[in-house]
């Protein structure tokens, strides 16, 4: 792997998200100045410069002016959004990328982009498949379809020489400060409030999926931001499909609740994976191109997640 200098000043778009906050911390720990960009401020960003900005509402020229004024040399796009229609999904996930791709060529000097896609862009695959970058994407959910459109826009710009950068397709993440609406984030919050005497009913998908610690994912982003010859597209995951039921039982153990206090049943669960009962990432390219591999065990990830989760789950 050929590396460039570590980023000097990084704009993290979507800095308030569960991945964005770890990106800010990882870049700052390596000595980079971080400009956190999101629609609204969050207390955990007080160590970084912050800019309130809605990427979907700005123009390419306006975003270019902001990035030029901040004198950034790297941009990480960790934004994502949700909606119930294709139009809403496109507005939340595709339009920000369109604005970003319109802004970067306007800057006075080249700026490297790392765009975070999702492994769900590939869609459901047969059990036993290791998802490498040659797998043809066939996303099944509106979310994954919109994310694939965004990733393809970035890849086309990189391969066309319009910008410098890469797309990282991340698998499911676990670890400290999870998104409250995520399966394990919501489950941990429910376990925090559970009455051991009454117990808790939990519905778990009958699926095996690849999970990676969010801090390991942040390390992969930092490697991509620092790599001069990184591949345009890289999958990021542990490389192991894990039974979700096993992870739930591990989290129950971490919580200290009696094992029989949580009653688990298997059934369909609505999620971003949209029927992907098997997810396992081939991380060969990540190791070869970025020199990256996961370092944290999943039981450590779940323990650290438990320590940061308080309060009831979202409605």
Backbone bond lengths (Angstrom), bond angles and torsions (degrees), N, CA, C in turn:
res aa  C-N    CA-C-N  psi(-1)  N-CA   C-N-CA  omega(-1)  CA-C   N-CA-C  phi
1 X - - - 1.461 - - 1.512 109.88 -
2 X 1.329 115.33 129.72 1.455 121.15 174.68 1.517 109.00 -94.73
3 X 1.310 118.16 131.02 1.455 120.74 -177.99 1.513 110.50 -115.55
4 X 1.314 113.55 153.46 1.445 120.96 170.00 1.518 106.73 -100.28
5 X 1.326 116.40 -176.75 1.455 118.62 173.48 1.527 109.44 -63.99
6 X 1.312 116.81 150.77 1.450 120.08 174.70 1.526 109.57 -60.32
7 X 1.329 117.63 147.16 1.464 119.62 179.32 1.527 111.22 -53.71
8 X 1.318 114.58 141.30 1.463 120.55 178.91 1.529 111.18 -90.88
9 X 1.321 116.54 -43.73 1.460 121.46 -179.18 1.528 108.50 -141.44
10 X 1.316 116.38 120.35 1.461 122.92 -169.74 1.524 110.42 -118.93
11 X 1.328 115.73 131.51 1.454 120.95 170.62 1.519 108.04 -96.99
12 X 1.327 116.75 120.74 1.460 121.84 177.43 1.526 107.50 -104.07
13 X 1.322 116.40 110.64 1.461 122.35 178.87 1.522 108.49 -88.14
14 X 1.325 116.86 129.70 1.460 120.01 -172.42 1.518 111.01 83.13
15 X 1.326 115.40 37.09 1.467 120.54 -172.35 1.520 113.73 -69.00
16 X 1.324 118.58 -18.79 1.463 120.09 -178.41 1.522 112.26 -87.20
17 X 1.333 118.10 -7.42 1.452 120.58 -178.52 1.511 113.25 -73.45
18 X 1.340 115.89 172.39 1.466 119.95 -176.38 1.516 111.57 -65.77
19 X 1.338 118.25 -29.70 1.458 120.72 174.97 1.520 110.37 -86.95
20 X 1.328 116.91 -41.03 1.459 121.19 -176.93 1.516 114.02 -56.30
21 X 1.333 116.98 -40.89 1.469 118.94 -178.91 1.529 111.20 -64.02
22 X 1.331 117.24 -35.81 1.466 120.37 178.62 1.523 111.36 -73.69
23 X 1.329 116.54 -31.41 1.457 119.43 175.05 1.524 110.88 -63.66
24 X 1.327 115.60 -45.55 1.467 119.51 178.22 1.527 110.33 -57.30
25 X 1.322 116.95 -45.37 1.462 121.08 -178.76 1.529 111.48 -65.69
26 X 1.339 117.09 -40.25 1.462 120.11 -177.24 1.524 111.78 -67.33
27 X 1.336 116.51 -44.00 1.464 119.02 179.30 1.533 110.89 -66.69
28 X 1.330 116.82 -41.63 1.461 119.74 179.73 1.522 111.14 -63.43
29 X 1.339 116.74 -37.29 1.461 120.52 179.88 1.521 111.91 -65.29
30 X 1.335 117.54 -24.86 1.460 121.62 177.91 1.521 112.48 -93.66
31 X 1.341 116.52 9.37 1.448 120.32 173.14 1.512 116.14 94.15
32 X 1.336 118.36 4.92 1.462 120.70 179.60 1.527 110.40 -83.80
33 X 1.326 115.83 146.36 1.460 120.40 168.86 1.519 107.87 -78.04
34 X 1.312 116.94 133.69 1.460 121.98 -176.05 1.526 110.10 -112.93
35 X 1.315 115.86 130.94 1.463 122.21 170.39 1.520 106.39 -109.10
36 X 1.318 116.51 108.73 1.465 121.73 -179.34 1.523 108.85 -85.96
37 X 1.331 115.98 125.66 1.459 121.38 -178.33 1.522 109.10 -123.06
38 X 1.330 115.67 126.83 1.460 122.00 178.24 1.523 107.79 -162.32
39 X 1.310 116.32 171.73 1.468 119.02 -179.52 1.522 111.77 -69.31
40 X 1.323 115.97 -37.22 1.465 119.86 -178.20 1.518 110.03 -134.71
41 X 1.320 115.35 149.76 1.460 120.78 179.62 1.523 110.36 -73.45
42 X 1.317 116.34 155.64 1.460 122.89 174.97 1.521 108.01 -135.41
43 X 1.332 117.66 146.62 1.474 120.49 -175.63 1.531 114.25 -55.75
44 X 1.327 117.53 -33.81 1.472 118.57 -175.84 1.526 112.94 -72.05
45 X 1.332 117.73 -4.34 1.460 120.74 179.05 1.525 113.17 -95.32
46 X 1.321 117.88 8.05 1.465 119.28 -171.86 1.535 112.35 -66.75
47 X 1.337 117.62 -15.97 1.472 119.59 178.15 1.527 112.13 -79.75
48 X 1.333 117.91 -11.12 1.455 121.12 -172.44 1.528 111.01 -120.21
49 X 1.331 115.47 155.96 1.453 119.51 169.47 1.527 108.62 -62.64
50 X 1.324 117.34 139.25 1.470 120.64 -175.90 1.514 110.54 -127.79
51 X 1.346 114.93 138.80 1.461 121.57 175.00 1.520 109.04 -127.41
52 X 1.334 118.37 121.40 1.466 119.93 175.13 1.534 109.62 -78.73
53 X 1.329 116.65 121.65 1.455 119.77 -176.83 1.526 109.65 -156.94
54 X 1.318 116.13 133.24 1.460 122.74 173.80 1.521 106.86 -100.75
55 X 1.316 117.23 105.80 1.463 121.09 -174.74 1.520 112.34 -62.00
56 X 1.317 117.18 -34.68 1.460 119.50 -178.21 1.519 112.07 -68.13
57 X 1.311 117.52 -23.02 1.464 121.47 -177.23 1.525 113.73 -96.79
58 X 1.316 117.76 -14.65 1.462 119.58 -176.93 1.527 110.37 -86.55
59 X 1.314 116.91 172.95 1.458 122.51 175.31 1.517 109.58 -103.41
60 X 1.323 116.31 163.57 1.447 119.79 176.73 1.510 111.68 -60.41
61 X 1.330 116.12 -42.15 1.468 119.91 179.86 1.522 110.59 -65.98
62 X 1.324 116.41 -39.76 1.462 119.22 179.53 1.510 112.35 -65.76
63 X 1.335 116.74 -42.10 1.460 120.17 178.24 1.523 110.25 -66.58
64 X 1.324 117.33 -38.87 1.469 120.41 178.11 1.522 110.64 -60.61
65 X 1.328 116.86 -40.48 1.465 120.43 179.22 1.524 110.70 -62.82
66 X 1.343 116.46 -40.48 1.466 120.77 179.67 1.527 110.36 -64.38
67 X 1.330 116.72 -48.45 1.463 120.37 -177.35 1.525 111.49 -66.66
68 X 1.331 116.46 -36.85 1.465 119.34 177.86 1.520 110.70 -67.28
69 X 1.316 116.45 -40.76 1.462 120.29 179.99 1.527 111.02 -64.13
70 X 1.335 116.70 -33.76 1.468 121.10 178.92 1.524 112.21 -82.26
71 X 1.332 117.31 -9.91 1.463 122.89 176.07 1.533 111.66 56.21
72 X 1.330 116.83 46.13 1.463 120.75 -179.69 1.521 110.03 -82.56
73 X 1.324 116.12 151.72 1.465 120.40 174.14 1.523 111.75 -111.51
74 X 1.350 116.61 -7.39 1.465 121.87 -179.16 1.525 109.02 -144.02
75 X 1.335 115.56 141.08 1.460 121.63 174.41 1.518 107.95 -126.58
76 X 1.316 116.95 131.25 1.455 121.97 173.87 1.521 108.14 -114.71
77 X 1.321 116.51 122.45 1.456 120.55 179.14 1.524 109.73 -97.66
78 X 1.326 115.76 101.25 1.465 122.07 178.60 1.519 110.85 -109.77
79 X 1.331 117.46 22.10 1.462 120.10 -179.57 1.521 110.14 -77.95
80 X 1.312 115.01 150.77 1.457 121.80 168.15 1.514 107.47 -156.98
81 X 1.315 115.14 158.80 1.459 118.86 -179.32 1.511 110.28 -147.98
82 X 1.310 114.78 172.77 1.458 120.95 -174.94 1.512 109.24 -130.85
83 X 1.321 115.84 156.71 1.449 121.80 177.27 1.511 109.60 -169.09
84 X 1.325 116.52 172.13 1.465 120.77 -177.93 1.517 112.86 -106.55
85 X 1.335 117.35 -4.45 1.460 121.44 179.95 1.525 109.42 -130.56
86 X 1.344 117.87 160.83 1.468 119.50 176.48 1.524 111.98 -57.45
87 X 1.328 116.90 -36.45 1.456 120.47 -179.25 1.524 111.16 -65.69
88 X 1.324 116.74 -42.75 1.466 120.41 179.17 1.529 111.02 -66.29
89 X 1.326 115.83 -40.32 1.464 118.91 178.67 1.527 110.83 -65.46
90 X 1.318 116.88 -40.07 1.459 120.12 179.52 1.525 111.01 -66.49
91 X 1.316 116.13 -40.60 1.466 119.83 179.32 1.528 110.75 -61.04
92 X 1.332 116.76 -40.86 1.461 120.94 -175.42 1.521 113.30 -80.31
93 X 1.331 117.97 -29.28 1.464 119.91 -171.57 1.521 115.00 -116.70
94 X 1.331 117.53 -28.34 1.462 120.60 -177.13 1.523 111.58 -96.68
95 X 1.331 116.39 -43.93 1.460 118.18 -176.23 1.527 112.86 -59.81
96 X 1.339 120.63 -43.07 1.469 118.56 177.08 1.528 112.86 -56.70
97 X 1.339 117.29 -36.28 1.455 120.58 178.89 1.523 110.45 -69.76
98 X 1.317 117.17 -39.23 1.463 120.19 176.32 1.527 110.81 -59.41
99 X 1.321 116.53 -43.26 1.467 120.33 178.67 1.529 110.80 -64.78
100 X 1.319 115.65 -40.38 1.460 120.35 -178.94 1.524 110.84 -65.61
101 X 1.322 117.19 -42.86 1.456 120.65 -179.45 1.525 111.94 -70.39
102 X 1.318 116.03 -24.98 1.466 119.31 173.82 1.524 111.38 -76.47
103 X 1.334 117.02 -26.49 1.467 121.02 -175.85 1.525 112.68 -83.79
104 X 1.326 117.70 -43.06 1.466 120.30 -170.59 1.531 114.17 -59.18
105 X 1.335 120.18 -42.42 1.480 117.94 179.43 1.530 113.49 -67.26
106 X 1.328 118.11 -13.83 1.464 121.74 -179.92 1.522 112.51 -83.51
107 X 1.335 116.81 -11.83 1.460 119.31 -174.66 1.526 110.65 -73.21
108 X 1.332 117.67 152.77 1.467 120.52 -175.17 1.519 114.03 -67.95
109 X 1.341 118.20 -20.16 1.463 120.85 177.16 1.524 108.72 -144.53
110 X 1.330 118.11 158.71 1.466 120.57 -176.94 1.531 112.28 -59.81
111 X 1.300 114.81 137.92 1.469 122.13 176.64 1.523 107.50 -124.09
112 X 1.320 116.99 131.86 1.467 120.93 -178.72 1.526 110.08 -82.56
113 X 1.346 116.13 136.40 1.457 122.65 179.39 1.522 109.85 -112.94
114 X 1.327 115.87 132.47 1.462 121.52 167.81 1.523 106.64 -117.41
115 X 1.309 115.67 114.31 1.468 121.64 -178.59 1.525 109.14 -102.93
116 X 1.331 116.82 131.14 1.457 121.32 179.96 1.516 110.29 -94.64
117 X 1.323 114.98 110.01 1.448 120.97 171.60 1.519 109.61 -94.53
118 X 1.318 116.19 -163.22 1.460 120.40 -179.39 1.520 109.75 -135.72
119 X 1.318 116.27 147.13 1.456 121.52 178.19 1.523 110.64 -63.42
120 X 1.339 117.17 -20.46 1.461 120.76 179.95 1.522 112.26 -69.57
121 X 1.338 116.98 -9.80 1.463 119.52 174.88 1.525 111.69 -61.32
122 X 1.330 117.64 -24.72 1.462 120.43 179.33 1.526 111.85 -75.52
123 X 1.327 117.36 -25.12 1.451 120.24 -177.40 1.514 112.38 79.69
124 X 1.335 117.67 -179.92 1.461 121.45 -179.52 1.529 111.89 -63.13
125 X 1.331 115.61 140.71 1.469 122.21 178.01 1.524 108.65 -133.51
126 X 1.338 118.38 160.42 1.472 120.31 178.85 1.521 112.09 -62.18
127 X 1.319 115.57 147.36 1.463 120.61 176.58 1.526 109.87 -56.89
128 X 1.326 115.67 139.04 1.447 121.58 -178.58 1.513 113.50 97.05
129 X 1.345 117.48 -12.10 1.461 121.07 -179.82 1.517 110.65 -72.02
130 X 1.325 117.11 133.51 1.462 121.71 169.47 1.523 106.94 -100.44
131 X 1.308 116.16 116.51 1.457 121.55 -172.86 1.525 110.80 -75.68
132 X 1.323 115.88 102.58 1.448 118.98 171.24 1.528 109.17 -101.13
133 X 1.311 116.00 176.36 1.461 120.63 -171.74 1.527 113.00 -72.76
134 X 1.337 118.08 -9.44 1.465 121.53 178.81 1.527 112.49 -86.43
135 X 1.332 117.80 -10.31 1.466 120.44 178.78 1.525 109.77 -64.52
136 X 1.318 116.74 132.47 1.470 120.95 -179.82 1.527 109.64 -73.63
137 X 1.328 118.08 123.70 1.472 120.55 -179.39 1.534 111.65 -67.81
138 X 1.322 115.60 132.52 1.462 122.47 174.09 1.535 107.78 -140.37
139 X 1.326 117.21 67.10 1.470 120.15 -175.23 1.524 112.25 -64.13
140 X 1.324 115.43 144.27 1.459 120.66 -176.04 1.518 113.26 -103.91
141 X 1.320 118.58 -22.70 1.461 120.90 -176.69 1.520 110.71 -102.36
142 X 1.326 116.30 157.50 1.458 121.22 176.93 1.521 110.69 -60.13
143 X 1.321 115.86 -39.82 1.473 120.19 179.16 1.521 110.68 -60.90
144 X 1.323 117.16 -51.02 1.462 120.86 -177.37 1.525 111.08 -65.65
145 X 1.322 117.50 -35.21 1.463 120.73 177.51 1.524 111.16 -63.55
146 X 1.327 116.34 -43.00 1.469 119.74 178.85 1.523 110.91 -67.03
147 X 1.330 116.89 -40.83 1.462 119.87 178.97 1.531 110.86 -64.73
148 X 1.331 117.02 -37.39 1.464 119.80 177.49 1.526 110.78 -64.04
149 X 1.319 117.24 -42.48 1.464 120.42 177.50 1.526 110.58 -58.09
150 X 1.329 116.31 -44.74 1.462 120.60 179.76 1.526 111.06 -63.52
151 X 1.329 116.91 -44.88 1.465 120.37 -179.37 1.524 111.15 -63.00
152 X 1.310 116.34 -39.91 1.464 119.59 179.68 1.523 111.64 -65.38
153 X 1.324 117.59 -35.24 1.461 120.32 176.19 1.531 110.49 -62.14
154 X 1.325 115.73 -43.99 1.466 119.41 179.62 1.528 110.70 -65.68
155 X 1.329 116.69 -45.78 1.463 120.16 -179.06 1.525 111.51 -61.21
156 X 1.332 116.74 -39.70 1.465 119.81 178.81 1.533 110.67 -63.55
157 X 1.334 116.41 -40.15 1.465 120.04 179.39 1.522 111.81 -67.84
158 X 1.334 117.12 -38.03 1.471 120.94 178.86 1.525 110.08 -67.94
159 X 1.324 116.22 -48.84 1.460 119.90 -176.92 1.527 111.85 -69.54
160 X 1.331 116.50 -23.99 1.452 120.22 177.25 1.510 113.75 -85.90
161 X 1.326 116.81 0.09 1.457 120.86 178.05 1.514 114.36 77.28
162 X 1.329 117.69 12.16 1.467 120.44 -179.92 1.521 111.83 -76.61
163 X 1.335 116.66 -33.37 1.462 121.59 179.03 1.520 108.83 -140.27
164 X 1.337 116.03 167.96 1.458 122.63 171.70 1.525 107.71 -104.65
165 X 1.323 116.94 137.30 1.455 116.67 177.49 1.508 113.31 160.27
166 X 1.328 114.85 -168.60 1.455 121.70 -177.84 1.516 110.01 -157.78
167 X 1.327 114.45 162.14 1.461 123.33 176.37 1.519 108.03 -113.12
168 X 1.327 116.38 127.15 1.460 121.53 174.25 1.525 107.91 -108.32
169 X 1.314 116.47 121.01 1.465 120.37 175.19 1.525 108.16 -93.66
170 X 1.335 115.00 105.60 1.467 121.29 -176.33 1.519 110.44 -86.79
171 X 1.320 114.90 141.26 1.448 119.44 169.91 1.531 109.29 -82.48
172 X 1.326 117.40 -173.01 1.464 121.39 179.61 1.524 110.45 -60.20
173 X 1.319 116.93 139.58 1.459 120.56 179.11 1.528 110.94 -111.70
174 X 1.318 115.17 148.80 1.460 122.70 171.95 1.529 106.61 -136.04
175 X 1.321 115.20 163.77 1.457 119.36 179.93 1.506 111.23 137.51
176 X 1.319 117.75 -167.94 1.464 121.44 -175.10 1.527 112.43 -60.41
177 X 1.321 115.71 147.03 1.455 124.27 175.14 1.527 112.18 54.91
178 X 1.331 117.60 59.28 1.469 119.24 -179.68 1.527 110.57 -71.83
179 X 1.320 115.83 161.48 1.462 119.89 172.17 1.524 108.64 -63.60
180 X 1.316 116.62 134.50 1.466 120.27 -176.86 1.525 112.01 -62.56
181 X 1.342 116.42 -28.70 1.456 119.42 -178.50 1.523 113.03 -86.54
182 X 1.341 117.75 -5.54 1.456 120.07 178.69 1.527 109.79 -72.17
183 X 1.328 116.54 159.29 1.459 120.12 -177.36 1.521 111.46 -58.44
184 X 1.329 117.02 -52.74 1.461 119.34 -176.09 1.527 111.86 -75.15
185 X 1.318 118.31 -30.02 1.458 119.65 174.94 1.514 111.76 -64.53
186 X 1.335 115.87 -45.44 1.466 120.23 178.52 1.522 111.48 -67.40
187 X 1.333 116.76 -39.14 1.468 120.01 179.32 1.519 111.05 -64.41
188 X 1.324 117.59 -43.55 1.462 120.04 178.84 1.521 111.12 -61.02
189 X 1.327 117.07 -39.37 1.459 119.88 178.15 1.527 111.14 -65.26
190 X 1.319 116.89 -38.97 1.473 120.04 177.24 1.524 111.07 -65.56
191 X 1.320 116.43 -40.28 1.464 119.85 179.24 1.528 110.88 -64.80
192 X 1.335 116.73 -35.11 1.463 120.62 177.49 1.524 111.26 -60.19
193 X 1.333 116.50 -34.18 1.461 121.30 -175.65 1.535 113.28 -96.90
194 X 1.317 116.99 -3.32 1.461 120.64 -172.34 1.517 112.34 -69.50
195 X 1.328 115.75 141.58 1.460 123.36 172.69 1.524 107.57 -90.92
196 X 1.320 118.82 115.17 1.469 120.07 -176.97 1.522 112.89 -55.91
197 X 1.322 116.56 -31.06 1.466 119.26 -178.68 1.526 111.24 -71.36
198 X 1.330 116.31 -40.88 1.464 120.44 -178.56 1.519 112.06 -80.52
199 X 1.313 116.11 -30.79 1.446 119.90 -179.67 1.523 112.92 78.84
200 X 1.310 115.09 -175.18 1.457 120.88 -173.78 1.524 108.87 -147.39
201 X 1.342 116.13 135.91 1.458 121.54 175.12 1.523 109.00 -98.86
202 X 1.329 116.51 129.41 1.466 121.99 -177.49 1.521 109.09 -128.87
203 X 1.326 115.79 129.67 1.464 121.67 175.66 1.513 109.13 -99.02
204 X 1.316 116.27 127.67 1.463 122.49 -175.36 1.520 108.92 -124.21
205 X 1.322 116.44 135.71 1.459 120.31 175.54 1.521 110.06 -65.87
206 X 1.318 115.96 140.16 1.468 120.39 175.66 1.522 107.98 -81.05
207 X 1.313 114.99 76.43 1.465 120.11 -171.12 1.519 110.74 -145.70
208 X 1.321 114.68 159.17 1.458 122.44 172.93 1.523 106.62 -121.75
209 X 1.330 116.07 126.26 1.458 120.02 -175.39 1.520 110.38 -137.20
210 X 1.317 114.05 158.87 1.453 122.67 -179.23 1.527 108.29 -90.31
211 X 1.327 116.11 125.04 1.463 121.28 178.07 1.524 108.48 -121.69
212 X 1.337 115.56 141.80 1.455 120.68 177.50 1.516 108.49 -131.31
213 X 1.319 116.94 145.42 1.459 120.60 177.69 1.523 109.46 -63.49
214 X 1.316 116.40 135.92 1.457 121.03 -177.01 1.527 111.61 -61.30
215 X 1.332 117.90 -28.66 1.462 120.87 178.10 1.528 111.11 -73.87
216 X 1.328 116.87 -33.53 1.461 119.69 172.93 1.524 110.25 -66.69
217 X 1.331 116.64 -39.12 1.463 120.36 176.65 1.530 110.36 -61.20
218 X 1.328 116.75 -40.87 1.469 120.24 177.79 1.527 110.87 -62.98
219 X 1.323 116.84 -37.47 1.467 119.87 176.91 1.527 111.06 -63.38
220 X 1.332 116.77 -35.80 1.461 120.08 178.03 1.524 110.73 -66.12
221 X 1.325 116.77 -39.36 1.463 120.38 177.66 1.521 110.45 -63.52
222 X 1.333 116.47 -43.64 1.454 120.18 179.04 1.531 110.75 -61.34
223 X 1.345 116.31 -39.20 1.463 119.86 178.34 1.523 110.61 -64.79
224 X 1.340 117.09 -41.09 1.465 120.54 179.50 1.524 110.99 -66.95
225 X 1.319 116.74 -35.49 1.464 120.50 179.24 1.525 111.44 -69.63
226 X 1.329 116.89 -22.42 1.462 121.48 -176.00 1.518 113.28 -101.94
227 X 1.334 117.07 -5.24 1.458 120.37 -173.31 1.520 110.85 -92.64
228 X 1.311 115.97 125.62 1.457 119.70 -179.96 1.509 113.80 -79.24
229 X 1.335 118.45 -23.58 1.458 121.46 -176.93 1.519 111.85 -126.47
230 X 1.323 117.50 31.61 1.463 120.42 179.36 1.520 110.28 -65.02
231 X 1.325 116.28 148.23 1.457 120.99 174.37 1.535 109.33 -62.20
232 X 1.339 117.86 149.98 1.469 119.20 178.71 1.523 113.42 -63.49
233 X 1.339 117.58 -29.66 1.458 121.72 -177.50 1.518 109.53 -129.82
234 X 1.353 116.46 126.87 1.461 121.18 -178.59 1.533 109.05 -139.29
235 X 1.323 116.54 130.95 1.463 121.46 174.63 1.528 109.52 -87.29
236 X 1.340 115.26 140.31 1.467 121.02 -178.19 1.526 109.48 -124.54
237 X 1.319 116.21 118.29 1.464 121.83 176.68 1.517 109.65 -170.51
238 X 1.317 116.40 173.00 1.467 120.03 -179.75 1.518 111.51 -73.09
239 X 1.324 117.56 -29.40 1.448 120.66 -178.14 1.514 113.46 93.50
240 X 1.335 116.28 17.07 1.465 121.03 -179.62 1.521 109.81 -136.93
241 X 1.317 115.97 129.14 1.465 120.97 174.67 1.525 108.57 -85.46
242 X 1.326 116.17 121.35 1.468 121.57 -174.88 1.519 109.41 -114.01
243 X 1.331 116.24 137.66 1.460 121.13 176.55 1.528 109.13 -63.81
244 X 1.327 116.92 122.92 1.467 120.25 -178.51 1.524 110.38 -61.07
245 X 1.323 117.41 -34.84 1.464 120.38 178.14 1.529 110.63 -58.84
246 X 1.328 117.13 -38.81 1.467 120.99 178.33 1.521 111.05 -62.83
247 X 1.336 116.88 -42.80 1.463 120.11 179.14 1.529 111.30 -66.43
248 X 1.320 116.63 -36.69 1.469 119.13 177.53 1.525 109.72 -62.48
249 X 1.324 117.04 -44.68 1.458 119.97 -179.97 1.527 111.19 -64.67
250 X 1.321 116.95 -35.40 1.463 120.02 176.24 1.518 110.32 -63.51
251 X 1.333 117.19 -43.09 1.457 120.38 179.61 1.528 111.29 -65.59
252 X 1.323 117.88 -37.33 1.463 121.17 176.37 1.522 109.80 -61.97
253 X 1.311 117.50 -42.79 1.460 121.20 177.15 1.517 110.89 -61.06
254 X 1.335 116.36 -44.66 1.460 121.00 178.59 1.521 111.06 -60.39
255 X 1.339 116.72 -36.48 1.466 120.96 -176.75 1.522 112.66 -68.15
256 X 1.321 117.74 -21.50 1.455 120.96 -178.25 1.514 113.91 86.80
257 X 1.329 118.24 -1.13 1.456 120.77 177.45 1.526 110.22 -72.73
258 X 1.324 117.77 149.59 1.468 119.41 175.49 1.526 109.64 -60.29
259 X 1.316 118.38 140.77 1.472 121.02 -177.88 1.520 113.25 -54.02
260 X 1.351 117.18 -36.75 1.464 119.01 -177.20 1.527 112.83 -81.56
261 X 1.327 117.39 0.56 1.464 120.14 177.61 1.522 111.53 -78.50
262 X 1.310 117.11 -16.60 1.466 121.39 -179.64 1.523 108.54 -115.17
263 X 1.328 115.12 117.42 1.462 121.78 -179.42 1.525 108.53 -100.26
264 X 1.322 116.19 114.65 1.456 121.89 -174.30 1.523 110.26 -104.91
265 X 1.322 115.98 131.22 1.461 120.02 172.32 1.520 108.93 -127.52
266 X 1.317 116.42 149.07 1.452 121.95 -179.13 1.526 109.98 -95.52
267 X 1.329 115.72 132.57 1.463 120.92 179.09 1.519 107.50 -165.98
268 X 1.315 116.29 173.29 1.458 120.30 176.29 1.520 109.72 -65.80
269 X 1.331 116.00 139.09 1.462 122.37 178.99 1.523 107.99 -128.59
270 X 1.328 116.14 128.49 1.462 119.51 178.99 1.523 109.34 -69.71
271 X 1.339 115.73 127.10 1.452 119.72 -178.25 1.521 109.68 -158.30
272 X 1.342 115.90 175.40 1.460 120.67 178.77 1.520 112.11 -68.35
273 X 1.333 117.31 -16.48 1.456 119.86 -175.58 1.519 112.79 -75.99
274 X 1.338 118.15 -21.61 1.473 123.22 173.48 1.528 112.64 47.86
275 X 1.327 115.81 63.89 1.457 119.58 173.86 1.510 115.48 85.59
276 X 1.305 118.39 4.81 1.466 120.94 179.08 1.524 108.63 -79.85
277 X 1.320 115.70 89.95 1.465 119.92 -177.97 1.521 112.38 -78.08
278 X 1.318 116.69 -12.13 1.461 121.00 178.85 1.521 108.31 -135.87
279 X 1.325 116.79 123.39 1.465 121.34 173.14 1.520 107.63 -136.53
280 X 1.316 115.02 120.60 1.465 121.42 174.82 1.523 108.24 -143.02
281 X 1.311 116.01 124.14 1.456 121.44 -174.58 1.528 110.79 -91.65
282 X 1.313 115.75 137.10 1.463 121.28 167.47 1.525 106.69 -88.15
283 X 1.328 117.49 111.93 1.452 120.90 -174.95 1.528 112.74 -97.75
284 X 1.331 117.09 16.05 1.464 120.59 -176.09 1.522 111.91 -57.80
285 X 1.336 116.88 -44.51 1.457 119.10 -178.23 1.523 110.89 -66.70
286 X 1.325 117.17 -37.22 1.466 119.95 178.44 1.523 110.94 -61.49
287 X 1.328 117.13 -40.39 1.458 120.46 179.01 1.532 110.76 -69.01
288 X 1.326 116.07 -41.07 1.459 119.97 -176.03 1.527 111.82 -75.25
289 X 1.324 116.98 -44.16 1.461 121.34 -172.35 1.524 112.76 -85.91
290 X 1.346 116.21 -35.86 1.461 120.37 -174.94 1.523 113.34 -109.98
291 X 1.330 116.80 -10.91 1.456 118.59 -173.99 1.516 111.56 65.73
292 X 1.338 116.42 30.45 1.475 120.96 -174.03 1.517 110.77 -109.62
293 X 1.318 114.92 142.85 1.455 122.14 167.42 1.518 108.47 -152.59
294 X 1.324 118.64 151.42 1.469 120.46 -179.24 1.515 111.09 -66.63
295 X 1.337 115.22 146.55 1.467 120.36 -176.89 1.524 113.15 -115.73
296 X 1.329 117.91 -19.93 1.466 121.00 -171.61 1.523 111.60 -105.16
297 X 1.327 115.86 135.66 1.461 121.52 176.38 1.528 109.68 -73.64
298 X 1.335 116.34 151.15 1.462 119.66 -176.07 1.527 112.50 -67.21
299 X 1.328 118.33 -31.07 1.460 117.88 177.49 1.529 110.63 -66.86
300 X 1.338 117.07 -33.15 1.461 120.58 173.60 1.524 110.49 -65.91
301 X 1.313 116.87 -41.89 1.463 121.31 178.73 1.524 110.70 -59.82
302 X 1.327 116.81 -43.45 1.463 120.28 -178.43 1.522 111.43 -69.82
303 X 1.326 117.75 -38.08 1.469 119.82 176.63 1.519 110.89 -63.69
304 X 1.330 116.46 -44.04 1.461 119.48 -179.90 1.528 111.25 -67.98
305 X 1.310 117.04 -33.81 1.460 120.31 175.33 1.523 110.76 -63.93
306 X 1.325 115.89 -45.55 1.463 121.20 -178.85 1.525 111.29 -57.62
307 X 1.312 116.69 -38.28 1.454 120.84 -178.09 1.532 113.39 -67.92
308 X 1.339 117.33 -17.26 1.471 119.97 -177.15 1.517 113.23 -107.78
309 X 1.316 117.61 -2.01 1.471 120.25 -176.00 1.523 109.87 -100.20
310 X 1.313 116.41 125.03 1.463 122.52 175.36 1.512 108.45 -135.71
311 X 1.326 115.37 161.58 1.459 119.78 172.45 1.512 113.64 84.92
312 X 1.330 116.01 171.25 1.477 121.88 -178.50 1.514 110.89 -75.70
313 X 1.326 116.88 162.45 1.465 120.35 178.24 1.520 111.08 -73.01
314 X 1.337 117.78 164.75 1.463 119.58 176.72 1.515 111.03 -68.72
315 X 1.306 116.85 157.55 1.465 120.07 178.52 1.515 109.18 -65.66
